[in-house]
Amino acid sequence: MPGGTRRGKKPHEYVVSGDWPYAVMDSVRQAQVGQAVARSLSEAMGRRGLSANALAEASDVNRQVISNILAGTVWPDMFTLASLEEALDEMLWPRHAEWPTGDDGARHQPIPSHRPSGKG
């Protein structure tokens, strides 16, 4: 596979422990970014009281694509993310270059110690 085999796995398949999108992830930054995007999307939808159907209509992004991003089963493209960010008027892409460096020398996403209210 061009660029290596890491894209052959879905983002949620890099979970080491815990539940997506609040899990501890493998050090593969791309998967961590995918989880951070899914978490930001879920939280933004929750703050606005939007369902996947409502966001699909507002963003012109297919509802199933939104559901797949939330579930971590796809690697979303830039056009899709920009469309969602525009509809939500909020950034979903994390500032991953600023994440703290772990003991392994890799940058790791900070995981919130608690989920927003209403999350299982």
Biopython code that builds the backbone (N, CA, C, O; Angstrom):
import numpy as np
from Bio.PDB.StructureBuilder import StructureBuilder

atoms = [
    (1, "MET", "N", (0.850, -1.173, 0.000)),
    (1, "MET", "CA", (0.000, 0.000, 0.000)),
    (1, "MET", "C", (0.899, 1.241, 0.000)),
    (1, "MET", "O", (1.811, 1.333, 0.822)),
    (2, "PRO", "N", (0.655, 2.212, -0.923)),
    (2, "PRO", "CA", (1.476, 3.416, -0.953)),
    (2, "PRO", "C", (1.427, 4.127, 0.394)),
    (2, "PRO", "O", (0.365, 4.258, 1.002)),
    (3, "GLY", "N", (2.593, 4.586, 0.855)),
    (3, "GLY", "CA", (2.652, 5.295, 2.120)),
    (3, "GLY", "C", (2.623, 4.390, 3.334)),
    (3, "GLY", "O", (2.480, 4.879, 4.455)),
    (4, "GLY", "N", (2.752, 3.103, 3.149)),
    (4, "GLY", "CA", (2.761, 2.187, 4.283)),
    (4, "GLY", "C", (1.411, 1.531, 4.492)),
    (4, "GLY", "O", (0.477, 1.722, 3.713)),
    (5, "THR", "N", (1.328, 0.761, 5.550)),
    (5, "THR", "CA", (0.118, -0.018, 5.810)),
    (5, "THR", "C", (-0.761, 0.560, 6.912)),
    (5, "THR", "O", (-1.838, 0.027, 7.178)),
    (6, "ARG", "N", (-0.326, 1.634, 7.556)),
    (6, "ARG", "CA", (-1.106, 2.161, 8.678)),
    (6, "ARG", "C", (-2.514, 2.584, 8.274)),
    (6, "ARG", "O", (-3.442, 2.474, 9.076)),
    (7, "ARG", "N", (-2.689, 3.069, 7.038)),
    (7, "ARG", "CA", (-4.009, 3.487, 6.581)),
    (7, "ARG", "C", (-4.927, 2.290, 6.353)),
    (7, "ARG", "O", (-6.141, 2.453, 6.232)),
    (8, "GLY", "N", (-4.355, 1.095, 6.293)),
    (8, "GLY", "CA", (-5.149, -0.115, 6.117)),
    (8, "GLY", "C", (-6.015, -0.437, 7.316)),
    (8, "GLY", "O", (-7.007, -1.155, 7.194)),
    (9, "LYS", "N", (-5.648, 0.091, 8.482)),
    (9, "LYS", "CA", (-6.467, -0.066, 9.679)),
    (9, "LYS", "C", (-7.359, 1.157, 9.818)),
    (9, "LYS", "O", (-7.002, 2.251, 9.382)),
    (10, "LYS", "N", (-8.506, 0.965, 10.422)),
    (10, "LYS", "CA", (-9.409, 2.079, 10.696)),
    (10, "LYS", "C", (-8.916, 2.808, 11.951)),
    (10, "LYS", "O", (-8.270, 2.200, 12.805)),
    (11, "PRO", "N", (-9.216, 4.107, 12.066)),
    (11, "PRO", "CA", (-8.728, 4.850, 13.233)),
    (11, "PRO", "C", (-9.051, 4.183, 14.570)),
    (11, "PRO", "O", (-8.196, 4.136, 15.454)),
    (12, "HIS", "N", (-10.266, 3.671, 14.730)),
    (12, "HIS", "CA", (-10.658, 3.081, 16.020)),
    (12, "HIS", "C", (-9.891, 1.788, 16.323)),
    (12, "HIS", "O", (-9.882, 1.332, 17.467)),
    (13, "GLU", "N", (-9.255, 1.202, 15.323)),
    (13, "GLU", "CA", (-8.490, -0.028, 15.544)),
    (13, "GLU", "C", (-7.136, 0.236, 16.215)),
    (13, "GLU", "O", (-6.407, -0.705, 16.529)),
    (14, "TYR", "N", (-6.801, 1.502, 16.433)),
    (14, "TYR", "CA", (-5.564, 1.859, 17.130)),
    (14, "TYR", "C", (-5.793, 2.112, 18.622)),
    (14, "TYR", "O", (-4.879, 2.548, 19.323)),
    (15, "VAL", "N", (-7.011, 1.839, 19.113)),
    (15, "VAL", "CA", (-7.307, 1.999, 20.543)),
    (15, "VAL", "C", (-6.495, 0.979, 21.332)),
    (15, "VAL", "O", (-6.488, -0.208, 21.006)),
    (16, "VAL", "N", (-5.812, 1.452, 22.372)),
    (16, "VAL", "CA", (-5.057, 0.580, 23.270)),
    (16, "VAL", "C", (-5.926, 0.205, 24.463)),
    (16, "VAL", "O", (-5.960, -0.955, 24.874)),
    (17, "SER", "N", (-6.624, 1.184, 25.012)),
    (17, "SER", "CA", (-7.542, 0.912, 26.120)),
    (17, "SER", "C", (-8.586, 2.017, 26.183)),
    (17, "SER", "O", (-8.356, 3.138, 25.731)),
    (18, "GLY", "N", (-9.718, 1.684, 26.743)),
    (18, "GLY", "CA", (-10.789, 2.657, 26.859)),
    (18, "GLY", "C", (-11.712, 2.618, 25.657)),
    (18, "GLY", "O", (-11.610, 1.748, 24.792)),
    (19, "ASP", "N", (-12.606, 3.576, 25.630)),
    (19, "ASP", "CA", (-13.648, 3.627, 24.609)),
    (19, "ASP", "C", (-13.454, 4.820, 23.687)),
    (19, "ASP", "O", (-13.217, 5.943, 24.132)),
    (20, "TRP", "N", (-13.560, 4.551, 22.397)),
    (20, "TRP", "CA", (-13.533, 5.588, 21.370)),
    (20, "TRP", "C", (-14.698, 6.530, 21.610)),
    (20, "TRP", "O", (-15.778, 6.040, 21.941)),
    (21, "PRO", "N", (-14.571, 7.814, 21.472)),
    (21, "PRO", "CA", (-13.410, 8.610, 21.118)),
    (21, "PRO", "C", (-12.661, 9.197, 22.318)),
    (21, "PRO", "O", (-12.040, 10.254, 22.207)),
    (22, "TYR", "N", (-12.722, 8.515, 23.455)),
    (22, "TYR", "CA", (-12.008, 8.955, 24.668)),
    (22, "TYR", "C", (-10.962, 7.939, 25.083)),
    (22, "TYR", "O", (-10.599, 7.876, 26.257)),
    (23, "ALA", "N", (-10.474, 7.150, 24.154)),
    (23, "ALA", "CA", (-9.561, 6.049, 24.449)),
    (23, "ALA", "C", (-8.107, 6.502, 24.498)),
    (23, "ALA", "O", (-7.744, 7.556, 23.977)),
    (24, "VAL", "N", (-7.296, 5.682, 25.133)),
    (24, "VAL", "CA", (-5.848, 5.808, 25.011)),
    (24, "VAL", "C", (-5.496, 5.114, 23.702)),
    (24, "VAL", "O", (-5.907, 3.981, 23.451)),
    (25, "MET", "N", (-4.734, 5.810, 22.880)),
    (25, "MET", "CA", (-4.441, 5.310, 21.543)),
    (25, "MET", "C", (-2.982, 4.894, 21.414)),
    (25, "MET", "O", (-2.127, 5.315, 22.194)),
    (26, "ASP", "N", (-2.717, 4.060, 20.413)),
    (26, "ASP", "CA", (-1.363, 3.735, 19.981)),
    (26, "ASP", "C", (-0.684, 5.061, 19.615)),
    (26, "ASP", "O", (-1.365, 6.073, 19.448)),
    (27, "SER", "N", (0.624, 5.068, 19.490)),
    (27, "SER", "CA", (1.345, 6.309, 19.214)),
    (27, "SER", "C", (1.257, 6.754, 17.753)),
    (27, "SER", "O", (1.929, 7.712, 17.374)),
    (28, "VAL", "N", (0.462, 6.099, 16.935)),
    (28, "VAL", "CA", (0.279, 6.516, 15.540)),
    (28, "VAL", "C", (-0.513, 7.824, 15.551)),
    (28, "VAL", "O", (-1.712, 7.842, 15.830)),
    (29, "ARG", "N", (0.188, 8.916, 15.240)),
    (29, "ARG", "CA", (-0.442, 10.228, 15.369)),
    (29, "ARG", "C", (-1.666, 10.374, 14.468)),
    (29, "ARG", "O", (-2.645, 11.005, 14.865)),
    (30, "GLN", "N", (-1.631, 9.816, 13.295)),
    (30, "GLN", "CA", (-2.773, 9.945, 12.394)),
    (30, "GLN", "C", (-4.046, 9.379, 13.033)),
    (30, "GLN", "O", (-5.123, 9.956, 12.888)),
    (31, "ALA", "N", (-3.922, 8.269, 13.726)),
    (31, "ALA", "CA", (-5.075, 7.680, 14.408)),
    (31, "ALA", "C", (-5.512, 8.552, 15.580)),
    (31, "ALA", "O", (-6.706, 8.697, 15.840)),
    (32, "GLN", "N", (-4.551, 9.126, 16.281)),
    (32, "GLN", "CA", (-4.890, 10.031, 17.379)),
    (32, "GLN", "C", (-5.618, 11.266, 16.859)),
    (32, "GLN", "O", (-6.564, 11.742, 17.485)),
    (33, "VAL", "N", (-5.180, 11.783, 15.721)),
    (33, "VAL", "CA", (-5.858, 12.921, 15.107)),
    (33, "VAL", "C", (-7.279, 12.517, 14.719)),
    (33, "VAL", "O", (-8.221, 13.281, 14.931)),
    (34, "GLY", "N", (-7.439, 11.315, 14.151)),
    (34, "GLY", "CA", (-8.776, 10.837, 13.806)),
    (34, "GLY", "C", (-9.688, 10.781, 15.012)),
    (34, "GLY", "O", (-10.861, 11.148, 14.933)),
    (35, "GLN", "N", (-9.144, 10.316, 16.138)),
    (35, "GLN", "CA", (-9.955, 10.252, 17.348)),
    (35, "GLN", "C", (-10.285, 11.657, 17.851)),
    (35, "GLN", "O", (-11.413, 11.917, 18.271)),
    (36, "ALA", "N", (-9.314, 12.554, 17.809)),
    (36, "ALA", "CA", (-9.561, 13.928, 18.260)),
    (36, "ALA", "C", (-10.619, 14.605, 17.405)),
    (36, "ALA", "O", (-11.456, 15.341, 17.927)),
    (37, "VAL", "N", (-10.595, 14.365, 16.090)),
    (37, "VAL", "CA", (-11.618, 14.916, 15.198)),
    (37, "VAL", "C", (-12.984, 14.339, 15.551)),
    (37, "VAL", "O", (-13.960, 15.084, 15.647)),
    (38, "ALA", "N", (-13.068, 13.034, 15.745)),
    (38, "ALA", "CA", (-14.337, 12.398, 16.096)),
    (38, "ALA", "C", (-14.883, 12.949, 17.415)),
    (38, "ALA", "O", (-16.077, 13.219, 17.543)),
    (39, "ARG", "N", (-13.993, 13.109, 18.387)),
    (39, "ARG", "CA", (-14.410, 13.637, 19.690)),
    (39, "ARG", "C", (-14.895, 15.080, 19.541)),
    (39, "ARG", "O", (-15.941, 15.435, 20.084)),
    (40, "SER", "N", (-14.149, 15.916, 18.811)),
    (40, "SER", "CA", (-14.550, 17.313, 18.608)),
    (40, "SER", "C", (-15.883, 17.405, 17.877)),
    (40, "SER", "O", (-16.730, 18.232, 18.214)),
    (41, "LEU", "N", (-16.063, 16.549, 16.875)),
    (41, "LEU", "CA", (-17.319, 16.532, 16.125)),
    (41, "LEU", "C", (-18.480, 16.141, 17.030)),
    (41, "LEU", "O", (-19.523, 16.795, 17.022)),
    (42, "SER", "N", (-18.304, 15.093, 17.800)),
    (42, "SER", "CA", (-19.350, 14.631, 18.709)),
    (42, "SER", "C", (-19.727, 15.717, 19.718)),
    (42, "SER", "O", (-20.907, 15.967, 19.967)),
    (43, "GLU", "N", (-18.709, 16.355, 20.291)),
    (43, "GLU", "CA", (-18.958, 17.386, 21.297)),
    (43, "GLU", "C", (-19.622, 18.621, 20.687)),
    (43, "GLU", "O", (-20.512, 19.211, 21.299)),
    (44, "ALA", "N", (-19.192, 19.015, 19.481)),
    (44, "ALA", "CA", (-19.803, 20.166, 18.807)),
    (44, "ALA", "C", (-21.266, 19.879, 18.473)),
    (44, "ALA", "O", (-22.128, 20.740, 18.652)),
    (45, "MET", "N", (-21.540, 18.677, 17.991)),
    (45, "MET", "CA", (-22.928, 18.303, 17.694)),
    (45, "MET", "C", (-23.766, 18.314, 18.972)),
    (45, "MET", "O", (-24.910, 18.768, 18.971)),
    (46, "GLY", "N", (-23.186, 17.812, 20.056)),
    (46, "GLY", "CA", (-23.897, 17.796, 21.335)),
    (46, "GLY", "C", (-24.213, 19.193, 21.841)),
    (46, "GLY", "O", (-25.320, 19.448, 22.316)),
    (47, "ARG", "N", (-23.245, 20.103, 21.741)),
    (47, "ARG", "CA", (-23.467, 21.481, 22.195)),
    (47, "ARG", "C", (-24.588, 22.161, 21.411)),
    (47, "ARG", "O", (-25.325, 22.989, 21.947)),
    (48, "ARG", "N", (-24.703, 21.803, 20.147)),
    (48, "ARG", "CA", (-25.701, 22.441, 19.284)),
    (48, "ARG", "C", (-27.000, 21.637, 19.185)),
    (48, "ARG", "O", (-27.960, 22.070, 18.547)),
    (49, "GLY", "N", (-27.019, 20.475, 19.816)),
    (49, "GLY", "CA", (-28.210, 19.638, 19.756)),
    (49, "GLY", "C", (-28.503, 19.125, 18.353)),
    (49, "GLY", "O", (-29.662, 18.959, 17.976)),
    (50, "LEU", "N", (-27.444, 18.875, 17.578)),
    (50, "LEU", "CA", (-27.602, 18.430, 16.195)),
    (50, "LEU", "C", (-27.490, 16.919, 16.077)),
    (50, "LEU", "O", (-26.602, 16.303, 16.665)),
    (51, "SER", "N", (-28.386, 16.339, 15.324)),
    (51, "SER", "CA", (-28.271, 14.935, 14.962)),
    (51, "SER", "C", (-27.386, 14.840, 13.722)),
    (51, "SER", "O", (-27.079, 15.851, 13.090)),
    (52, "ALA", "N", (-26.979, 13.621, 13.379)),
    (52, "ALA", "CA", (-26.209, 13.424, 12.147)),
    (52, "ALA", "C", (-27.036, 13.856, 10.942)),
    (52, "ALA", "O", (-26.492, 14.421, 9.993)),
    (53, "ASN", "N", (-28.334, 13.598, 10.965)),
    (53, "ASN", "CA", (-29.203, 14.015, 9.852)),
    (53, "ASN", "C", (-29.231, 15.534, 9.706)),
    (53, "ASN", "O", (-29.125, 16.056, 8.596)),
    (54, "ALA", "N", (-29.374, 16.244, 10.828)),
    (54, "ALA", "CA", (-29.426, 17.705, 10.779)),
    (54, "ALA", "C", (-28.085, 18.282, 10.306)),
    (54, "ALA", "O", (-28.056, 19.217, 9.506)),
    (55, "LEU", "N", (-26.984, 17.724, 10.800)),
    (55, "LEU", "CA", (-25.673, 18.206, 10.368)),
    (55, "LEU", "C", (-25.434, 17.878, 8.901)),
    (55, "LEU", "O", (-24.828, 18.672, 8.183)),
    (56, "ALA", "N", (-25.895, 16.735, 8.453)),
    (56, "ALA", "CA", (-25.754, 16.370, 7.040)),
    (56, "ALA", "C", (-26.454, 17.399, 6.154)),
    (56, "ALA", "O", (-25.915, 17.826, 5.133)),
    (57, "GLU", "N", (-27.647, 17.784, 6.554)),
    (57, "GLU", "CA", (-28.385, 18.780, 5.775)),
    (57, "GLU", "C", (-27.671, 20.130, 5.789)),
    (57, "GLU", "O", (-27.585, 20.794, 4.756)),
    (58, "ALA", "N", (-27.161, 20.538, 6.948)),
    (58, "ALA", "CA", (-26.500, 21.839, 7.070)),
    (58, "ALA", "C", (-25.148, 21.879, 6.354)),
    (58, "ALA", "O", (-24.745, 22.928, 5.850)),
    (59, "SER", "N", (-24.453, 20.754, 6.309)),
    (59, "SER", "CA", (-23.082, 20.726, 5.779)),
    (59, "SER", "C", (-22.971, 20.169, 4.369)),
    (59, "SER", "O", (-21.934, 20.317, 3.723)),
    (60, "ASP", "N", (-24.022, 19.537, 3.891)),
    (60, "ASP", "CA", (-24.007, 18.829, 2.604)),
    (60, "ASP", "C", (-22.997, 17.680, 2.619)),
    (60, "ASP", "O", (-22.416, 17.331, 1.592)),
    (61, "VAL", "N", (-22.802, 17.097, 3.814)),
    (61, "VAL", "CA", (-21.981, 15.893, 3.976)),
    (61, "VAL", "C", (-22.948, 14.752, 4.263)),
    (61, "VAL", "O", (-23.854, 14.899, 5.083)),
    (62, "ASN", "N", (-22.768, 13.638, 3.608)),
    (62, "ASN", "CA", (-23.642, 12.487, 3.774)),
    (62, "ASN", "C", (-23.729, 12.068, 5.239)),
    (62, "ASN", "O", (-22.717, 12.023, 5.939)),
    (63, "ARG", "N", (-24.945, 11.760, 5.699)),
    (63, "ARG", "CA", (-25.159, 11.360, 7.095)),
    (63, "ARG", "C", (-24.321, 10.149, 7.472)),
    (63, "ARG", "O", (-23.789, 10.088, 8.580)),
    (64, "GLN", "N", (-24.195, 9.186, 6.567)),
    (64, "GLN", "CA", (-23.416, 7.985, 6.871)),
    (64, "GLN", "C", (-21.936, 8.321, 7.035)),
    (64, "GLN", "O", (-21.256, 7.714, 7.861)),
    (65, "VAL", "N", (-21.436, 9.267, 6.270)),
    (65, "VAL", "CA", (-20.043, 9.704, 6.418)),
    (65, "VAL", "C", (-19.839, 10.306, 7.807)),
    (65, "VAL", "O", (-18.843, 10.022, 8.471)),
    (66, "ILE", "N", (-20.779, 11.132, 8.240)),
    (66, "ILE", "CA", (-20.695, 11.728, 9.584)),
    (66, "ILE", "C", (-20.696, 10.625, 10.638)),
    (66, "ILE", "O", (-19.884, 10.654, 11.562)),
    (67, "SER", "N", (-21.585, 9.668, 10.512)),
    (67, "SER", "CA", (-21.647, 8.546, 11.457)),
    (67, "SER", "C", (-20.352, 7.748, 11.447)),
    (67, "SER", "O", (-19.887, 7.312, 12.500)),
    (68, "ASN", "N", (-19.769, 7.553, 10.282)),
    (68, "ASN", "CA", (-18.507, 6.807, 10.181)),
    (68, "ASN", "C", (-17.353, 7.555, 10.832)),
    (68, "ASN", "O", (-16.494, 6.936, 11.460)),
    (69, "ILE", "N", (-17.319, 8.870, 10.694)),
    (69, "ILE", "CA", (-16.279, 9.667, 11.361)),
    (69, "ILE", "C", (-16.439, 9.523, 12.869)),
    (69, "ILE", "O", (-15.467, 9.286, 13.586)),
    (70, "LEU", "N", (-17.666, 9.667, 13.340)),
    (70, "LEU", "CA", (-17.933, 9.549, 14.779)),
    (70, "LEU", "C", (-17.531, 8.184, 15.319)),
    (70, "LEU", "O", (-17.071, 8.080, 16.456)),
    (71, "ALA", "N", (-17.701, 7.141, 14.519)),
    (71, "ALA", "CA", (-17.380, 5.769, 14.935)),
    (71, "ALA", "C", (-15.913, 5.412, 14.718)),
    (71, "ALA", "O", (-15.455, 4.368, 15.184)),
    (72, "GLY", "N", (-15.175, 6.267, 14.018)),
    (72, "GLY", "CA", (-13.762, 5.978, 13.771)),
    (72, "GLY", "C", (-13.535, 4.891, 12.740)),
    (72, "GLY", "O", (-12.535, 4.176, 12.798)),
    (73, "THR", "N", (-14.456, 4.758, 11.795)),
    (73, "THR", "CA", (-14.315, 3.709, 10.790)),
    (73, "THR", "C", (-13.808, 4.222, 9.451)),
    (73, "THR", "O", (-13.642, 3.447, 8.509)),
    (74, "VAL", "N", (-13.557, 5.540, 9.361)),
    (74, "VAL", "CA", (-13.031, 6.138, 8.126)),
    (74, "VAL", "C", (-11.948, 7.151, 8.446)),
    (74, "VAL", "O", (-11.855, 7.661, 9.563)),
    (75, "TRP", "N", (-11.130, 7.432, 7.436)),
    (75, "TRP", "CA", (-10.154, 8.519, 7.492)),
    (75, "TRP", "C", (-10.780, 9.679, 6.707)),
    (75, "TRP", "O", (-10.721, 9.676, 5.477)),
    (76, "PRO", "N", (-11.375, 10.668, 7.380)),
    (76, "PRO", "CA", (-12.081, 11.726, 6.645)),
    (76, "PRO", "C", (-11.125, 12.600, 5.833)),
    (76, "PRO", "O", (-9.979, 12.827, 6.222)),
    (77, "ASP", "N", (-11.624, 13.079, 4.700)),
    (77, "ASP", "CA", (-10.809, 13.930, 3.840)),
    (77, "ASP", "C", (-10.983, 15.406, 4.213)),
    (77, "ASP", "O", (-11.888, 15.768, 4.964)),
    (78, "MET", "N", (-10.107, 16.239, 3.677)),
    (78, "MET", "CA", (-10.110, 17.670, 3.999)),
    (78, "MET", "C", (-11.395, 18.364, 3.569)),
    (78, "MET", "O", (-11.896, 19.226, 4.292)),
    (79, "PHE", "N", (-11.942, 18.006, 2.405)),
    (79, "PHE", "CA", (-13.171, 18.631, 1.922)),
    (79, "PHE", "C", (-14.309, 18.376, 2.908)),
    (79, "PHE", "O", (-15.074, 19.283, 3.233)),
    (80, "THR", "N", (-14.411, 17.143, 3.375)),
    (80, "THR", "CA", (-15.449, 16.777, 4.337)),
    (80, "THR", "C", (-15.269, 17.539, 5.642)),
    (80, "THR", "O", (-16.224, 18.117, 6.161)),
    (81, "LEU", "N", (-14.041, 17.543, 6.177)),
    (81, "LEU", "CA", (-13.801, 18.240, 7.445)),
    (81, "LEU", "C", (-14.073, 19.733, 7.327)),
    (81, "LEU", "O", (-14.680, 20.325, 8.220)),
    (82, "ALA", "N", (-13.633, 20.344, 6.241)),
    (82, "ALA", "CA", (-13.880, 21.775, 6.063)),
    (82, "ALA", "C", (-15.378, 22.066, 5.952)),
    (82, "ALA", "O", (-15.849, 23.087, 6.453)),
    (83, "SER", "N", (-16.111, 21.194, 5.311)),
    (83, "SER", "CA", (-17.562, 21.368, 5.198)),
    (83, "SER", "C", (-18.234, 21.269, 6.567)),
    (83, "SER", "O", (-19.129, 22.053, 6.882)),
    (84, "LEU", "N", (-17.801, 20.308, 7.374)),
    (84, "LEU", "CA", (-18.359, 20.166, 8.721)),
    (84, "LEU", "C", (-17.984, 21.362, 9.594)),
    (84, "LEU", "O", (-18.822, 21.888, 10.325)),
    (85, "GLU", "N", (-16.727, 21.788, 9.516)),
    (85, "GLU", "CA", (-16.289, 22.951, 10.299)),
    (85, "GLU", "C", (-17.073, 24.200, 9.914)),
    (85, "GLU", "O", (-17.448, 24.994, 10.777)),
    (86, "GLU", "N", (-17.318, 24.369, 8.626)),
    (86, "GLU", "CA", (-18.082, 25.529, 8.164)),
    (86, "GLU", "C", (-19.510, 25.491, 8.711)),
    (86, "GLU", "O", (-20.016, 26.504, 9.192)),
    (87, "ALA", "N", (-20.152, 24.339, 8.641)),
    (87, "ALA", "CA", (-21.528, 24.212, 9.122)),
    (87, "ALA", "C", (-21.619, 24.407, 10.634)),
    (87, "ALA", "O", (-22.590, 24.975, 11.135)),
    (88, "LEU", "N", (-20.605, 23.935, 11.357)),
    (88, "LEU", "CA", (-20.599, 24.041, 12.818)),
    (88, "LEU", "C", (-20.021, 25.366, 13.302)),
    (88, "LEU", "O", (-20.187, 25.736, 14.464)),
    (89, "ASP", "N", (-19.336, 26.084, 12.398)),
    (89, "ASP", "CA", (-18.625, 27.321, 12.742)),
    (89, "ASP", "C", (-17.633, 27.061, 13.878)),
    (89, "ASP", "O", (-17.528, 27.822, 14.840)),
    (90, "GLU", "N", (-16.916, 25.954, 13.719)),
    (90, "GLU", "CA", (-15.995, 25.511, 14.764)),
    (90, "GLU", "C", (-14.906, 24.636, 14.142)),
    (90, "GLU", "O", (-15.170, 23.863, 13.221)),
    (91, "MET", "N", (-13.699, 24.765, 14.646)),
    (91, "MET", "CA", (-12.590, 23.926, 14.191)),
    (91, "MET", "C", (-12.727, 22.525, 14.769)),
    (91, "MET", "O", (-13.011, 22.352, 15.954)),
    (92, "LEU", "N", (-12.522, 21.539, 13.923)),
    (92, "LEU", "CA", (-12.516, 20.142, 14.366)),
    (92, "LEU", "C", (-11.098, 19.579, 14.357)),
    (92, "LEU", "O", (-10.777, 18.679, 15.134)),
    (93, "TRP", "N", (-10.251, 20.109, 13.476)),
    (93, "TRP", "CA", (-8.884, 19.614, 13.335)),
    (93, "TRP", "C", (-8.074, 20.040, 14.555)),
    (93, "TRP", "O", (-8.040, 21.226, 14.885)),
    (94, "PRO", "N", (-7.425, 19.097, 15.227)),
    (94, "PRO", "CA", (-6.681, 19.427, 16.446)),
    (94, "PRO", "C", (-5.328, 20.074, 16.139)),
    (94, "PRO", "O", (-4.786, 19.920, 15.044)),
    (95, "ARG", "N", (-4.807, 20.781, 17.098)),
    (95, "ARG", "CA", (-3.477, 21.395, 16.991)),
    (95, "ARG", "C", (-2.447, 20.365, 17.468)),
    (95, "ARG", "O", (-1.779, 20.561, 18.483)),
    (96, "HIS", "N", (-2.335, 19.278, 16.723)),
    (96, "HIS", "CA", (-1.540, 18.129, 17.160)),
    (96, "HIS", "C", (-0.047, 18.395, 17.227)),
    (96, "HIS", "O", (0.664, 17.669, 17.922)),
    (97, "ALA", "N", (0.449, 19.393, 16.542)),
    (97, "ALA", "CA", (1.875, 19.720, 16.631)),
    (97, "ALA", "C", (2.217, 20.288, 18.010)),
    (97, "ALA", "O", (3.390, 20.383, 18.371)),
    (98, "GLU", "N", (1.200, 20.660, 18.771)),
    (98, "GLU", "CA", (1.407, 21.213, 20.118)),
    (98, "GLU", "C", (1.129, 20.197, 21.219)),
    (98, "GLU", "O", (1.252, 20.525, 22.399)),
    (99, "TRP", "N", (0.756, 18.968, 20.860)),
    (99, "TRP", "CA", (0.504, 17.956, 21.873)),
    (99, "TRP", "C", (1.783, 17.649, 22.635)),
    (99, "TRP", "O", (2.875, 17.763, 22.078)),
    (100, "PRO", "N", (1.665, 17.261, 23.904)),
    (100, "PRO", "CA", (2.865, 16.951, 24.698)),
    (100, "PRO", "C", (3.576, 15.690, 24.196)),
    (100, "PRO", "O", (2.956, 14.779, 23.648)),
    (101, "THR", "N", (4.867, 15.671, 24.397)),
    (101, "THR", "CA", (5.681, 14.520, 24.014)),
    (101, "THR", "C", (5.683, 13.514, 25.153)),
    (101, "THR", "O", (5.898, 13.872, 26.311)),
    (102, "GLY", "N", (5.442, 12.255, 24.817)),
    (102, "GLY", "CA", (5.416, 11.193, 25.815)),
    (102, "GLY", "C", (6.793, 10.605, 26.062)),
    (102, "GLY", "O", (7.777, 11.035, 25.460)),
    (103, "ASP", "N", (6.860, 9.623, 26.946)),
    (103, "ASP", "CA", (8.117, 8.946, 27.274)),
    (103, "ASP", "C", (8.739, 8.262, 26.065)),
    (103, "ASP", "O", (9.951, 8.052, 26.017)),
    (104, "ASP", "N", (7.897, 7.912, 25.082)),
    (104, "ASP", "CA", (8.393, 7.237, 23.879)),
    (104, "ASP", "C", (8.930, 8.210, 22.834)),
    (104, "ASP", "O", (9.363, 7.788, 21.762)),
    (105, "GLY", "N", (8.905, 9.521, 23.140)),
    (105, "GLY", "CA", (9.395, 10.533, 22.213)),
    (105, "GLY", "C", (8.367, 10.981, 21.195)),
    (105, "GLY", "O", (8.635, 11.891, 20.412)),
    (106, "ALA", "N", (7.187, 10.358, 21.188)),
    (106, "ALA", "CA", (6.128, 10.722, 20.247)),
    (106, "ALA", "C", (5.156, 11.688, 20.912)),
    (106, "ALA", "O", (4.984, 11.668, 22.131)),
    (107, "ARG", "N", (4.533, 12.517, 20.119)),
    (107, "ARG", "CA", (3.493, 13.414, 20.645)),
    (107, "ARG", "C", (2.210, 12.606, 20.829)),
    (107, "ARG", "O", (1.875, 11.762, 19.998)),
    (108, "HIS", "N", (1.499, 12.871, 21.921)),
    (108, "HIS", "CA", (0.263, 12.155, 22.232)),
    (108, "HIS", "C", (-0.838, 13.151, 22.546)),
    (108, "HIS", "O", (-0.612, 14.169, 23.201)),
    (109, "GLN", "N", (-2.030, 12.836, 22.067)),
    (109, "GLN", "CA", (-3.162, 13.716, 22.337)),
    (109, "GLN", "C", (-3.513, 13.681, 23.816)),
    (109, "GLN", "O", (-3.524, 12.612, 24.426)),
    (110, "PRO", "N", (-3.799, 14.834, 24.394)),
    (110, "PRO", "CA", (-4.303, 14.838, 25.764)),
    (110, "PRO", "C", (-5.730, 14.289, 25.759)),
    (110, "PRO", "O", (-6.552, 14.715, 24.948)),
    (111, "ILE", "N", (-6.023, 13.374, 26.633)),
    (111, "ILE", "CA", (-7.363, 12.784, 26.727)),
    (111, "ILE", "C", (-8.081, 13.430, 27.906)),
    (111, "ILE", "O", (-7.567, 13.425, 29.025)),
    (112, "PRO", "N", (-9.271, 13.989, 27.660)),
    (112, "PRO", "CA", (-10.019, 14.582, 28.773)),
    (112, "PRO", "C", (-10.252, 13.552, 29.870)),
    (112, "PRO", "O", (-10.524, 12.385, 29.588)),
    (113, "SER", "N", (-10.145, 13.986, 31.115)),
    (113, "SER", "CA", (-10.337, 13.061, 32.228)),
    (113, "SER", "C", (-11.805, 12.706, 32.416)),
    (113, "SER", "O", (-12.127, 11.731, 33.096)),
    (114, "HIS", "N", (-12.684, 13.478, 31.825)),
    (114, "HIS", "CA", (-14.107, 13.167, 31.912)),
    (114, "HIS", "C", (-14.789, 13.543, 30.609)),
    (114, "HIS", "O", (-14.342, 14.427, 29.878)),
    (115, "ARG", "N", (-15.878, 12.850, 30.341)),
    (115, "ARG", "CA", (-16.661, 13.125, 29.147)),
    (115, "ARG", "C", (-17.651, 14.238, 29.445)),
    (115, "ARG", "O", (-18.055, 14.423, 30.593)),
    (116, "PRO", "N", (-18.041, 14.977, 28.419)),
    (116, "PRO", "CA", (-19.090, 15.982, 28.634)),
    (116, "PRO", "C", (-20.361, 15.315, 29.118)),
    (116, "PRO", "O", (-20.608, 14.146, 28.820)),
    (117, "SER", "N", (-21.168, 16.053, 29.862)),
    (117, "SER", "CA", (-22.415, 15.482, 30.356)),
    (117, "SER", "C", (-23.255, 14.994, 29.187)),
    (117, "SER", "O", (-23.263, 15.595, 28.112)),
    (118, "GLY", "N", (-23.954, 13.906, 29.414)),
    (118, "GLY", "CA", (-24.784, 13.325, 28.382)),
    (118, "GLY", "C", (-24.072, 12.262, 27.576)),
    (118, "GLY", "O", (-24.698, 11.593, 26.755)),
    (119, "LYS", "N", (-22.773, 12.089, 27.789)),
    (119, "LYS", "CA", (-22.031, 11.050, 27.077)),
    (119, "LYS", "C", (-21.915, 9.845, 27.979)),
    (119, "LYS", "O", (-21.608, 9.967, 29.165)),
    (120, "GLY", "N", (-22.168, 8.654, 27.399)),
    (120, "GLY", "CA", (-22.206, 7.406, 28.126)),
    (120, "GLY", "C", (-20.965, 7.039, 28.771)),
    (120, "GLY", "O", (-20.890, 5.994, 29.416)),
]
sb = StructureBuilder()
sb.init_structure("model")
sb.init_model(0)
sb.init_chain("A")
sb.init_seg("    ")
for serial, (resi, resn, name, xyz) in enumerate(atoms, 1):
    if name == "N":
        sb.init_residue(resn, " ", resi, " ")
    sb.init_atom(name, np.array(xyz, "f"), 0.0, 1.0, " ", f" {name:<3s}", serial, name[0])
structure = sb.get_structure()
